[in-house]
Amino acid sequence: MKYYLIAGEASGDLHGSNLIKALAKQDPDAQFRCWGGDLMAAAGATLVKHYKEQSFMGFFEVIKNLPTIFSNIRFCKDDIAAYQPDVIIFIDYSGFNLRIAKWAKQNQFRTFYYVSPQIWASREGRIKAIKRDIDEMFVILPFEKEFYEKKHGYSVNFIGHPLLDAIAQQERTSPEDFRKEFNLDDREIVALLPGSRKQEITNMLEVMLKVAQRNPDYQFVIAGAPSQDREFYQQFIGKSNISLVSGRTYDLLNASTSALVTSGTATLETALLKVPQVVCYKGNWISYQIAKRIITLKYISLVNLIMDREVVVELIQDKFNEKELQKEFEKIMDPEVRKKIFDDYHTLEQKLGGVGASEKGAQLIFQKIS
């Protein structure tokens, strides 16, 4: 079978790579072509376009880059038409993928969605397009099945969260060896996860590093995004307690006492690796004002959304400042607070359904197209 996968960011690249590996076991003759990243390419797919060429953060930034986005959409349609896949597998990245899905359905391609768009967070009206254009939906969050089936009468496949697979499969360096490898001293490590896009990283680190400067007894280590060159981070490091480690986020978290994390998939990764965290977010003012009027959720972090209560503190927009972040950082270093967080993390992991999501998804996909 010929598979065409489309992912538009680092988390999609991760989930797509594990799905490709699992599909290759189900279908030894499988051929893969993708929009994604280095991980999907390493898993055996021919990479058409890297996600870092198409990552635009926020409503305002998307508007500025509309010519590039429309050019990419045209190119993607032409590439699919030339490749003639047996199935197109969309991975999150809804703004782009739902446009391609509409065209694909009109042209008789099979359309599967792996990792649902977050329509439960905003623009719920997109359910009409999903019902019309998507043949099969594979969801990874426990509340999504009820959202689709009970609220909208659309049958979906709950497979569990593939992050559990990614974490279980990766061999991690011990904290001691990690310290030696990156010349870190005996001070407790605080991981800084500022995101993956340049604008986002700059916004987040502006405040995170102020807290680092106020706490010289800890060493703060920035998790470098695979999509950014080391040279970009040079402007942020240089202080005695600020370091950079690129491409080793799980090893970094495994060695860390706590973490300051930009909202996104990283909040769930941090929780599953059992690291107390403060969730942070600050976007472009215009983009935030638009988002605030569209998104109706009580929380922005996946941890709190899945648990349906506040497990980790979220500092959003104006609340994401040096004073508030310092206060919450001190709290997550308190032993009693940490114990409560660890208990909640254990419950969270149980809710996600255990390992095996990638294999389950691959089995279902192969069965449905065979």
N, C-alpha and C positions, 0 to 999 in steps of 0.2 A: 504494500500500500504506500501511497505518497501522501505525506502529511505536510501541511503548511501552517506554521505557528506564528502568532503575532503577539509580542510582548513589548511594552514601552518604557520599562524602568527596571532597576536592579532587582527588586523582589520578583517581578515577572520572569526575569532571566533565571533566577534561582529555581522557581517553581517549574518553569519550562524545561530546564536542564534535567531535573529529576523525572519529569514526565517523559521526556525523550528516552532516557535510560530505561524506564519501565516499559515503554512501548516497544523498544527494541527487543526486550525479552519476550514480549507477547507476539511480536511480528518480526522474525529474523530477516525478512526481506524489505523491511521498512526503509523508506527514503524520507529525509527531513530537510525542509527548507524553512528559513525563519527570519523574522525581524526580532532581534533580541540583543544578546550580548556575548561576552567571552565564554560564559558558562554553557550556554546553549550550543555554541560552536564547538567547545571542547567535548560536549556530549555526543557530537556526531552530526550536527545540522550544518547545512550550508547557510552562512550568514549573509543576508541580503543588505540589511541596514542595521547599524548599531543604535541602541536606544539613546546613547548620549548625543546623537545627531538630531534627536527629535523630542528631547525633554524640555518642556516649557512649564514653568511653575506659576500657577495663579491665572485668574481671568484676564488681567491686564496684559500679562506677558503673552498669553495665547493670542489675543487680538493683535499685538505687535507683530507676531510671527505667522499670521494667517497665510501669506503667500507661500511660505515654506511648507506649512501644513497641507495646503491644497495640492502643492506639487508632490508631496510624499503620498497623498491619497491616490493621485493619478498613477504614479509610478507603481504603487502597490497593486492596484487593480490590473495593470498591464502585466506585472510579474506573475500574478496568480493565473491570469488567463493563459500565459505562455507555459506555465508549469503544469496546469491541469491536475491539481491534487484530488485525492479521493475524499479528503475532509480538510476543512480549515478550522483550526483550534485557536480561539481568541483567549487571551490571558489578561483579564482586567483591562486597563487602558481604554475606558469606555468611549471617550470622545472620538477617538480614531477608529476603534474597532467596530462600533455600532454603525458607522458610516460604511465601512467595508462590508459588514454583514448584510446590510440592505442591498447593496449591489450584488453580493455573492448569491444571496437567495434568489434574486431576480434572474441570475444566470445559472441557476440549477446546481450550485455547489452545496455540499453538505456543510452545515454550520454548527459547530460545537463551541460552547463557552466554558472555559476552565478557569475558575476563580471569578465569581460573579462581579459585575460592576456594583458599586455601592449605592444602588438606587434606593435602598432603605434610609440612606443618609440625606440625599438630595435628588431632586428631579425625578420623583417617583413615577411621573408620567411616561418615563422611558420603558415601562413595562409593556406598553403597546408595541413598541418596536421589537422588544425581546420576544414577545409572543409571536410576532409576525415573521421575524427574521432568524431566530435561533432554534435549531432542531432539538438540541439537548443542552441543558444547563447543569454544570457540576459545581456545587457550592461547598465551601470549606468552613463556614461558621455555623454553629448549631441553630442560631435563631433565623438564619436565612431560609431554611426549609419551610418553617412555619410562615414566614413572611410571604414567600412565593405561593405556597399551596393553599393556605387558609385565607389569606387576604386577597390573593389575585387569581386563584384557581389555575395555577400553572405548575405542572409537575416537574420536580427537579431531583437531582441525585446528590445526596449528602455523602461526601467521601471522607470527611475529617480534614484536618489542616496539614498541608504538606510541610510546613515548617518543622513539625515534629520529626518528620523523616530526615530533613536536612540536618537537624541538630543531632539526631541519633546516628546518622551515617558518618559525620565528620569526625576524624581522629583529631583530638585536641591536645595541644602541648600543655604539660603541667605548668601551674603557676610559677614554680621555681625555675623551670627551664625557660619559660617565657621571659622572666626577668633577666636571666643571664643573656638570652639571645639579643635583647634590645637594650642592654646596659641600664636596666632600671634598678634603683636601690631598694632598701627595705621598707620605705614608706608605703602606706596603703595606697592602692591604685584606685583612682576615680576615672571611669571611662566617659569620654565626651563623644556622643554620636550626633553630629550636627547636620546630618542629611547627606544628599548626594549631588545636588546642583550647586553651582558656584554662588549664586545669589542667596540661596537658602543657607549654605554653610557660613557665608560671611555674616548674615543676620544673626544666626544662632551663636556663633563663636564670639561675637562682639560682647554679649552678656556673659556667656559661660566662662570666658577667660578672665573676666573681672572677679568672678567667684574664685577662680584658681589663684589669682594674685592675693586674695584675702586669706587663703588657706595654705601657707607654705609647708605645713606639716604633712600634706598629702601630695602625691604626684598625679597630675592630670594628664591623661593620654588620649589624644585625638584619634578616633577611628577614621583613617583616610578612606574615602570612597574609591572603588575601583575605576570609576569613570573620570577621576581627576588625577592629574600628574602631581608628583611630589613637590614640584616647584611652586605650585599654587599655594601650598600650605606653609611655605617658608615664612610668609608674612605673619603667621600666627604663633610660631614656635620661637624659642630662643631664651625664654625665661628658665630658671633653674628647675622649676617643677612642672614644665609643660613639654610633652614629647609627642611624637607622631608615629603611629603604626598603621601601615596601609595594607588592605586586603586580608587582615587577620582579626576581624571583629569578634568572632566567636572565641578565639584564644584570648583576646583582650578582656572580654566580659568574664570569661572563666577565671581570670586572674584578678578581677576587680572586686572591690568592696561595695561600690555603689556606682550609679551612672546618671548622667544628665542627658536626656534623649529627646531628639526632635520627633514630633508626632509622626506616626507612620508604622510600617511593618516592624521597624526596629524596636518599638515599645513592646510588641509581643515576643520578639526574639529575646529581649532583655529579661522579660518575665519568665520565659521558659528555661533560661539559663540561671534563674534564681538570683537575680541581682536587683536589690532595691533601687528604685529610680524616681526621678522627677521628670515628668513629661513637659516638653516646651514647644511652643509654636509662636512665631511672629512672621506675618507675611506682608506683602505690599499693602498699603493702606486701602487703596481702591479695591484690590482683590478681596481683602478681608471684609470690607463693607458689603460687597456683593455676596460673598459666601455666607455671611451672618444672616442674610435675608433669605437664603435658599436652604441652608442646612438647619434642620430642626432637632438634631440629636442633643441629648443631655451631656454627652461626653464626646471627646475627639479621639481618645486612645482606644485601640482594640481591646486592651486589657479591661478597661472599665465597661466598654460596650458589651463584651461577652459576659462579664459578671453582673451587668446591670446595676452596678453600684460603684462608688469610688473606692478603688483599691490603691491606685497611684494618683498623686496630686498632679493636676494639669494647670500649667501656667500659660495662659493664652493672651496674645497681643499685649495690651498694656500691663497685664499682670506679670508678663515675662520681663522682669527687670532685676537689677542686681540685688536689691534689698529683699524682694520676695524669694528669689532663687537661693540666696544665702540662707534664709530662714528655713526653707524646705530642705535644703541640703543638710543642715544641722539635724533636722527631724529624722531623716532616713539613716542617720548614723547612730540614732538612739536604739539600744538593744530591744526595748519593749516594742517600739514601732517596727523594727525589723522582723521580730518574731511574728507579728500580725501579718506583715506583708508576705513572709514565707508561707504561712498557712493559707493565705488567699491564693498564692501562686500554685500551690498544690491542687486546690479546688479547680482553678482555671484549667490546669493540664487535664484533669479528669473530664471536664466539660468538652474538651476538644476531640475526644474520642480515641486517643492513642495513635501509635505509628501505623503506617501502611496506606496513607492517603494516595501517594503517587502510584503505587501498585494497583490499588482499587480503581483509581481513575483510569489507568491504562487498560485494565481488564474490561471495564465497561465500555470505553471508547472502541476498543478492538471488536468486542462482541457486537456493538451496534452498527459497525460499518462492514462487518464480514458477511 
